[in-house]
């Protein structure tokens, strides 16, 4: 791509950037937590439709999804929970097709009083756009649309189909992107502008969500020694699971791209609940645990190790037998590696250097990404590449404005080079 064309496209991003930020702010004001994504999807549907895309919106089908190896068991009904896809189709196809994917669901905001302002406000302060989902990943969703707009505003039309995907369930099962794949949406490459510090993700872990239920023996507190406290026992169970975590971390040297990470495998005790009455020794306790696993390790094999560890717990420090059973309650996904050498990565590296004036860097993340859906099950090079952010999943989540601008330019230039263009006139 010649310099004049690159400059035209980048200038078009700058010209529309205020409108891009305004739409991002508007999207952040929709609290699109799990099962409540509808209004945010309405907004994105309207934006895609306004651009003349062929529109598709559908409810996820748990029965269909459950037959696929990549399915994550869901604990909610998918009634009314929809994906949105808008497809740009050229009059004639001469370039390579593209999926621009992003998730609209966000994690819970936590205690609002700890935020500096409402998590559903979206102010811009000192170069940062705030709000739950601002970085993870509504800024990326909107960047996908405005990158396309910039190509068109520069007087060009992409010469290959582009599928703009706004999916749900990324934060808990990955079933949204999986549903889009099963619906037939494929392409020659995928870009997912997750908040990745202006870098490309080379590899990431898989994730399993499980609920572990521990049984107790209720008694009156005056006879507490004769009972068995399930909540106390649950902490012992978690201690035993951390031995598995420690063992898996010790194996990092045999997993490419993870050797230099200090602690790539993390077991997070996310929630705990139990007991029925303050004056009764708890008869039960449930802990929800998020488990990471290396690429190349199947979820089934990891699950086998976890359930074996629970079955082998035996007794607590006082000699009481512990009964702990696990249920899959969300992610049941493998990790993946983006193999080096693809044309898609080479294209991204060129456009990134044009925009940033630096080489494209890649890194490994011990977190889940929907890139595994397209890489493992669609055999498609998937570029997870997005802006700088802070405090995702935390208080005062925010995304860097100038980083969003630069990432949008990179995606726009990628569209033009990867898909090819024709003169709009």
ZIWO-V898387 format. One record per residue. RES is the residue in one small letter. SS is DSSP state (helix for helix, strand for strand, loop for the rest). OMEGA is omega in degrees with one decimal (999 if undefined). Layout:
RES_SS_OMEGA / RES_SS_OMEGA
This chain:
x_loop_-177.4 / x_loop_-175.1 / x_helix_-178.1 / x_helix_179.8 / x_helix_177.7 / x_helix_-179.5 / x_helix_178.2 / x_helix_-178.8 / x_helix_-179.9 / x_helix_177.3 / x_helix_177.8 / x_helix_174.0 / x_helix_179.7 / x_helix_-176.6 / x_helix_-176.8 / x_loop_-170.0 / x_helix_177.1 / x_helix_177.5 / x_helix_178.1 / x_helix_178.7 / x_helix_-179.7 / x_helix_178.3 / x_helix_177.2 / x_helix_177.6 / x_helix_179.5 / x_helix_-179.0 / x_helix_179.6 / x_helix_-178.2 / x_loop_175.4 / x_loop_-177.5 / x_loop_-170.6 / x_loop_173.2 / x_strand_-175.2 / x_loop_-176.7 / x_loop_-176.9 / x_loop_-175.3 / x_loop_-168.8 / x_helix_-175.3 / x_helix_176.7 / x_helix_177.3 / x_helix_174.9 / x_helix_-178.8 / x_helix_-178.6 / x_helix_175.6 / x_helix_-178.8 / x_helix_179.7 / x_helix_178.5 / x_helix_-179.6 / x_helix_179.0 / x_helix_179.1 / x_loop_175.9 / x_loop_-179.4 / x_loop_168.8 / x_strand_-169.6 / x_strand_178.0 / x_strand_177.6 / x_strand_-175.9 / x_strand_173.0 / x_strand_173.5 / x_loop_-178.3 / x_loop_-176.0 / x_helix_-179.3 / x_helix_178.2 / x_helix_-176.9 / x_helix_-174.8 / x_loop_178.8 / x_loop_-177.1 / x_loop_-178.1 / x_loop_-177.4 / x_loop_-176.3 / x_loop_171.0 / x_loop_-179.1 / x_loop_-176.9 / x_loop_178.0 / x_loop_178.5 / x_loop_172.5 / x_loop_178.3 / x_loop_177.3 / x_loop_179.5 / x_loop_-179.5 / x_loop_-168.2 / x_strand_162.9 / x_strand_174.4 / x_strand_175.0 / x_strand_172.0 / x_strand_-175.7 / x_strand_170.1 / x_strand_178.0 / x_loop_177.6 / x_loop_176.6 / x_loop_175.2 / x_loop_-178.8 / x_loop_175.5 / x_loop_-179.0 / x_loop_-177.9 / x_loop_-174.8 / x_loop_-172.0 / x_strand_167.3 / x_strand_170.7 / x_strand_-169.9 / x_strand_172.0 / x_strand_178.6 / x_strand_-177.5 / x_loop_-179.7 / x_loop_179.4 / x_strand_177.4 / x_loop_177.2 / x_loop_-173.3 / x_loop_-175.4 / x_loop_-179.7 / x_loop_-175.9 / x_helix_-175.8 / x_helix_178.8 / x_helix_175.4 / x_loop_175.7 / x_loop_178.6 / x_loop_-179.8 / x_loop_176.9 / x_loop_-179.2 / x_loop_164.4 / x_loop_-177.8 / x_loop_-179.3 / x_loop_171.4 / x_strand_-175.2 / x_strand_176.1 / x_loop_174.7 / x_loop_179.6 / x_strand_173.6 / x_strand_-172.4 / x_strand_172.1 / x_loop_178.2 / x_loop_-178.2 / x_loop_-178.4 / x_helix_177.7 / x_helix_-172.7 / x_helix_-7.7 / x_helix_-174.8 / x_helix_175.3 / x_helix_178.3 / x_helix_177.3 / x_helix_-178.8 / x_helix_177.6 / x_helix_178.3 / x_helix_-178.1 / x_helix_-176.0 / x_helix_171.4 / x_helix_175.1 / x_helix_179.7 / x_helix_-177.2 / x_helix_177.4 / x_helix_179.9 / x_helix_-179.8 / x_helix_177.3 / x_loop_176.5 / x_loop_-176.2 / x_strand_173.0 / x_strand_175.3 / x_strand_-174.0 / x_loop_178.0 / x_loop_179.5 / x_loop_174.7 / x_strand_177.7 / x_strand_177.6 / x_strand_-172.9 / x_strand_168.6 / x_strand_-172.1 / x_strand_176.4 / x_loop_171.4 / x_loop_179.4 / x_loop_-174.8 / x_loop_-174.0 / x_loop_-178.7 / x_loop_-171.4 / x_loop_-174.9 / x_helix_179.4 / x_helix_177.9 / x_helix_177.0 / x_helix_178.2 / x_helix_178.3 / x_helix_177.9 / x_helix_-179.2 / x_helix_177.8 / x_loop_175.2 / x_loop_-179.4 / x_loop_177.4 / x_loop_179.7 / x_loop_-179.8 / x_loop_176.9 / x_loop_178.6 / x_strand_168.4 / x_strand_175.9 / x_strand_-176.4 / x_loop_171.7 / x_loop_179.8 / x_loop_-172.3 / x_loop_168.5 / x_loop_179.3 / x_loop_-178.0 / x_loop_178.9 / x_strand_176.9 / x_strand_178.5 / x_strand_-178.2 / x_strand_173.8 / x_strand_-176.6 / x_loop_164.7 / x_strand_-176.9 / x_strand_169.1 / x_strand_168.0 / x_strand_175.9 / x_strand_172.2 / x_strand_179.7 / x_strand_179.6 / x_strand_-179.2 / x_strand_-178.7 / x_strand_176.5 / x_loop_177.9 / x_strand_-174.3 / x_loop_171.1 / x_loop_170.0 / x_strand_179.8 / x_helix_179.8 / x_helix_178.4 / x_helix_-169.8 / x_helix_-177.5 / x_helix_-179.7 / x_helix_177.2 / x_loop_179.1 / x_strand_-172.6 / x_loop_-176.7 / x_helix_179.7 / x_helix_174.4 / x_helix_-178.1 / x_helix_-179.6 / x_helix_177.0 / x_helix_175.8 / x_helix_177.7 / x_helix_-180.0 / x_helix_177.1 / x_helix_178.5 / x_helix_177.0 / x_helix_179.6 / x_helix_172.8 / x_helix_173.9 / x_helix_177.7 / x_helix_-179.5 / x_helix_-179.7 / x_helix_180.0 / x_helix_177.6 / x_helix_179.0 / x_helix_-179.0 / x_loop_-172.0 / x_helix_-178.9 / x_helix_179.4 / x_helix_-179.5 / x_loop_-177.4 / x_loop_179.1 / x_loop_180.0 / x_loop_-173.6 / x_loop_-173.2 / x_loop_176.1 / x_loop_-176.3 / x_loop_-174.2 / x_loop_-172.9 / x_loop_-177.1 / x_loop_-178.4 / x_loop_172.7 / x_strand_-177.3 / x_strand_171.7 / x_strand_-170.0 / x_strand_177.7 / x_strand_174.9 / x_strand_176.2 / x_strand_179.8 / x_strand_177.5 / x_loop_-177.6 / x_loop_-170.6 / x_loop_-178.7 / x_loop_-178.5 / x_loop_173.3 / x_strand_172.5 / x_loop_-172.1 / x_loop_179.8 / x_loop_-177.5 / x_strand_172.4 / x_strand_174.9 / x_strand_173.6 / x_strand_175.5 / x_strand_-171.6 / x_strand_174.2 / x_strand_-175.1 / x_strand_175.6 / x_strand_176.4 / x_strand_-176.4 / x_loop_167.3 / x_loop_-178.4 / x_loop_173.6 / x_loop_-178.8 / x_loop_176.3 / x_helix_-179.2 / x_helix_178.9 / x_helix_178.3 / x_helix_179.0 / x_helix_178.2 / x_helix_178.2 / x_helix_-178.8 / x_helix_-178.9 / x_helix_175.0 / x_helix_179.2 / x_helix_178.5 / x_helix_-178.8 / x_helix_-175.2 / x_loop_-175.8 / x_loop_176.3 / x_loop_-174.7 / x_strand_174.1 / x_loop_-176.2 / x_loop_178.4 / x_loop_177.8 / x_loop_178.1 / x_loop_176.2 / x_strand_179.6 / x_loop_173.6 / x_loop_-178.8 / x_strand_179.7 / x_strand_-175.1 / x_strand_175.5 / x_strand_176.1 / x_strand_-172.5 / x_strand_179.1 / x_strand_-178.9 / x_strand_171.6 / x_strand_-163.9 / x_strand_174.5 / x_loop_172.6 / x_loop_-179.9 / x_strand_174.2 / x_strand_170.5 / x_loop_-177.9 / x_loop_-179.0 / x_loop_172.1 / x_loop_-178.9 / x_loop_175.2 / x_helix_-179.1 / x_helix_179.0 / x_helix_178.5 / x_helix_178.0 / x_helix_178.5 / x_helix_180.0 / x_helix_179.9 / x_helix_-176.2 / x_helix_176.8 / x_helix_-179.5 / x_helix_176.3 / x_helix_-176.0 / x_helix_-171.7 / x_helix_-175.7 / x_loop_174.8 / x_loop_177.0 / x_loop_175.2 / x_loop_176.7 / x_loop_175.0 / x_strand_-178.6 / x_strand_179.6 / x_strand_-179.3 / x_strand_177.3 / x_loop_179.8 / x_loop_-180.0 / x_loop_171.8 / x_loop_177.8 / x_loop_176.3 / x_helix_-179.9 / x_helix_-178.5 / x_helix_-175.5 / x_helix_-178.5 / x_helix_-175.2 / x_helix_-170.3 / x_helix_178.3 / x_loop_179.5 / x_loop_-174.6 / x_loop_175.8 / x_loop_-173.4 / x_strand_-175.4 / x_strand_174.8 / x_strand_-164.6 / x_strand_-175.8 / x_loop_-166.6 / x_loop_176.1 / x_loop_177.6 / x_strand_174.1 / x_strand_171.4 / x_loop_172.8 / x_loop_-174.0 / x_loop_-178.9 / x_loop_177.4 / x_loop_178.5 / x_loop_173.2 / x_loop_-177.4 / x_strand_-179.9 / x_strand_-176.5 / x_strand_-173.2 / x_helix_-177.4 / x_helix_174.3 / x_helix_176.6 / x_helix_179.4 / x_helix_-177.1 / x_helix_179.3 / x_helix_178.1 / x_helix_178.0 / x_helix_178.7 / x_helix_-180.0 / x_helix_179.4 / x_helix_178.7 / x_helix_176.7 / x_helix_177.6 / x_helix_-175.9 / x_helix_-177.5 / x_helix_-175.9 / x_helix_-177.2 / x_helix_-171.2 / x_loop_-178.8 / x_strand_168.6 / x_strand_178.1 / x_strand_-176.0 / x_loop_-178.7 / x_loop_999
